Structure formats: C-alpha cells, structure tokens
Amino acid sequence: MSRNKELPIINHREKVAQSRLFSIEQLDLTFSNGQQRQYERIPGAGRGAVLIVPMLDNDTMLLVREYCAGTHSYELGFPKGLIDPGESPEQAANRELKEEIGYGSSALTFIHQVAMAPAFFSASMEIFLAESLYEQQLEGDEPEELEVVPWKLSEYKKLLAQPDFNEARSIAALMLIREHLREVL
C-alpha cells in the first residue's frame, strides 16, 4: 500500500466520554472509496511523552519497577513520563530521570519516536539514551518510591525472559538502544 494514500475525510468529531484522565472521541469518516465508518479514539494531550534508557556505564542500564494500574501489577521498565507544558522533550527526559531514578544526564541522545496503539490512541513517545549520569534527585509524583534495578545490557535476553518486563515500549527501547550502541562502538 502506498504511503501517500489519501486520508479519510473527518465529517464529524465528537467527545463521547470523559474521565479524570482520558476522553474518548468519535470520528465519523468517509474513505476515498466512499465507505463511511465511525471510529473511536483517545486523543493525546498533544505534548507527548518520553522514555529514557539510562546507562550507568557502557553495559549497565537502570530500570524501575513500579505499580501499573492497567495490569494491577508491578512491572519492570525504563523511566518515562509526560512532557510538561513549556518543556522540551530533552528537558522532560532529564526531569523524569531525576524524579524516578535519582540521576540526571549530561548526554541525552534522541533515538526514535514510537506510536502507542495508533489505531486507538493519538499520542507518541520519544525514546532517549541517557549517558554521563550524575546524581540528582527531584521529587516525583509517584505514590511510593520506585525500585531502581540495574541490568547488564549484555544480558538483555535474560531481561526479555523476565515475567515483569513485558511492556512493548520498553522492549522496543531496549532493542533500539542495543542496536544504536552496537553501531556507535
């Protein structure tokens, strides 16, 4: 299929549900072949989000284990969060590092932007590599202190086998960082 395919026409857009955190929007669409459909989506906040792979040294990543309400479980993943109003993605990445793992970075490298369930959700996340870490703690918004878990990048297959390391964004970030660092070294 061509990347230049004509987008459907949005005939009507309406908010059909609202919670404290999310809204759901209904789109009435007409496709280029005349077919009409209704889709529902969760529009993003527009500011975006960041996920950071912090490297303590050339082979040691820092992950966090935190409560995830969606699965009602504790999950292992990389530090992440929303970009606050007025922040650049790099500033948000550094702030999230300081809040979640107690480190800042003087060497942030943008790696890739990923979509999060684009069929239903219009938000994206920017993945960063954080190197040259220095200790600095900021107060975060988590209800409890996050467990910081060091993990050797060279043991990534063992990480992939962990039952609590299963979030697709963290897995994608791990593989992207692994490939990036192999190309750089």
Long-range contacts (C-beta under 8 A, 24 or more apart in sequence): 5-32, 6-32, 8-32, 8-37, 11-36, 16-40, 40-120, 41-120, 41-121, 41-122, 42-120, 42-121, 42-122, 42-123, 43-122, 44-121, 44-122, 44-123, 44-124, 45-82, 45-123, 47-82, 47-83, 47-84, 47-85, 47-87, 48-82, 48-83, 48-89, 48-123, 48-124, 48-125, 48-126, 49-80, 49-81, 49-82, 49-83, 49-92, 49-123, 49-124, 49-125, 49-126, 50-80, 50-81, 50-83, 50-89, 50-92, 50-93, 50-96, 50-125, 50-126, 50-127, 50-128, 51-78, 51-79, 51-80, 51-125, 51-126, 51-127, 51-128, 51-169, 51-170, 51-173, 52-78, 52-79, 52-80, 52-93, 52-96, 52-97, 52-105, 52-108, 52-127, 52-128, 52-129, 52-130, 53-78, 53-111, 53-127, 53-128, 53-129, 53-130, 53-173, 53-174, 53-177, 54-78, 54-79, 54-97, 54-101, 54-103, 54-105, 54-130, 54-133, 55-129, 55-130, 55-131, 55-133, 55-153, 56-103, 56-133, 56-150, 59-152, 59-153, 59-154, 60-150, 60-151, 60-152, 60-153, 61-150, 61-151, 61-152, 61-153, 61-174, 61-177, 62-101, 62-103, 62-133, 62-148, 62-149, 62-150, 62-151, 63-148, 63-149, 63-150, 63-151, 63-165, 63-170, 64-100, 64-101, 64-146, 64-147, 64-148, 64-149, 65-146, 65-147, 65-149, 65-164, 66-142, 66-146, 66-147, 67-143, 67-144, 68-167, 73-164, 74-164, 75-164, 75-165, 75-166, 75-167, 76-149, 76-159, 76-162, 76-164, 76-165, 76-170, 77-165, 77-167, 77-169, 77-170, 78-170, 78-173, 78-174, 80-125, 80-169, 89-126, 89-128, 90-128, 93-126, 93-128, 93-130, 94-130, 95-138, 97-130, 97-133, 98-136, 98-137, 98-138, 99-137, 99-138, 99-139, 99-140, 99-141, 99-142, 100-140, 100-142, 100-146, 100-148, 101-146, 101-148, 102-135, 102-136, 102-137, 102-148, 103-130, 103-133, 103-134, 103-135, 103-136, 104-133, 104-134, 104-135, 104-136, 105-130, 105-131, 105-132, 105-133, 105-134, 106-132, 106-134, 107-131, 107-132, 109-180, 111-173, 111-176, 111-177, 111-180, 112-172, 112-176, 114-169, 114-172, 116-169, 125-169, 127-169, 127-172, 127-173, 127-176, 127-177, 129-177, 129-180, 129-181, 153-177, 153-178, 153-181
